């Protein structure tokens, strides 16, 4: 039998929790054990306890398939390391009651300074943007509505109306409502858009960046993880059979890009069609990387007209990324495409 090592069923004395290979948290990772051989399958084969915040689970079956190993004729059994509690929801009328007083909403005021009123009104509806009195007023509610149009909660953030810069204050609607035994299970911000069309998915870190990027690159559904560390397998369950491009923020040593690049590789192993864009990593200056520039910072340096004229409104599709990877391996492919005037379907 192959099973997860636990306090009660392990046949040997070792520490029972390890560093998770995905989120690097100590004492959170449980490995699979082959009880017939009294050994671990592999150091990366196991499950992270941080189901909501990490979600890493590399099963023995996946490991055997990835490494072309004949699967042993034995039972696979995994014990839950955490009781699964269903997510709580907030009534839709609560969301609707916050969709007003946009003249006092600092983030909306900022949007009106860079886009037309018509564009901003569409964004307010598309992303269910709300207004809150929190933090002395003028705060924004980013409602997390899942793929089934159920409201998980709303993240409340205050911005500078002139610069669009965020304050450090963050709170949640369910906390302010003091809802008892409320179980927040976050989904991707903008997840409700997925079933509305067949557009490819683009994921950034912040809600603000997703909203702004959707205007510059309208051929994608723009979603947000909420933070660099908040991208996990549970959030990706809604993205089955979808093409996904990740856009991490910049960082001084490229830490953010490396983290999401590794995450993309892990998700690809799990069957998701996921790649990471190096658009910012290649184009941001060292100063911008030290500041942690995100895609919204990069885009809003130009008006929509200027951006279009600079021929910058292009993000590589999955087909183009795959092609560029092939060209890097064999430059002759590019010459063949030019010689025979081949056109790629995008």
Protein Blocks (a to p, Z undefined) as FASTA:
>chain_A
ZZdddfklpcbdcdfbdcdfklopghkbccdddfklopafbfklccdfklmlnopacdfk
lmmmmnopacdddddddddfbdcdddddddfklmmmmnghklmmmklmmmmmmmcfklmm
mmmmmnopacdfehhijiacdddddfkopafbdcdddddfklopacfbdcdfklmnopgh
iacddddehklmmmmpccdcdddfblklmmmmmmmmmmbccddehiaklgcfklmmmmgo
iacdddddddfkommmmmmmmmmmmmmmnopacdddfklmmmpcfklmmnopafklmmmm
pcfklmmmnopacccdfklmmmmmmmmmmmmlmmmmmmnopacdZZ
